[in-house]
Amino acid sequence: LFFIDKTLCIQMLSVQPDTKPKGCAGCNRKIKDRYLLKALDKYWHEDCLKCACCDCRLGEVGSTLYTKANLILCRRDYLRLFGVTGNCAACSKLIPAFEMVMRAKENVYHLDCFACQLCNQRFCVGDKFFLKNNMILCQTDYEEGLMKEGYAPQVR
């Protein structure tokens, strides 16, 4: 559903007591804390490396940050602003770019919509599902459909 332009790693480093304090790229002051962050080939106070939209501390929300249009962003805001959205193959409603999805071939689904389209059974990790005539089916409904068509699936 989306393509990320620029993903960068955030490293948390211990400040060595015998080294000259580094300057923070966010506030331009010396970093005298016990830890500092390194991102975008610059050094940051933990409080200074924040998402330009929601102000979350990027060192706390993960080890990645996203940049585009001179903005430093968390994953959620990056996808909200620049991600490509699509429509759910089951309900046809818009899927926001930051939302987790399920895929079956070229179809994309909201997590809540990824269920058998005949009996509404939700799938769990490891469950088999079948895609027939662009419909998601549980194993029971798929096999019943095959029986009605005149041929039974091979059971192994």
Disulfide bonds with the S-S distance in Angstrom:
none
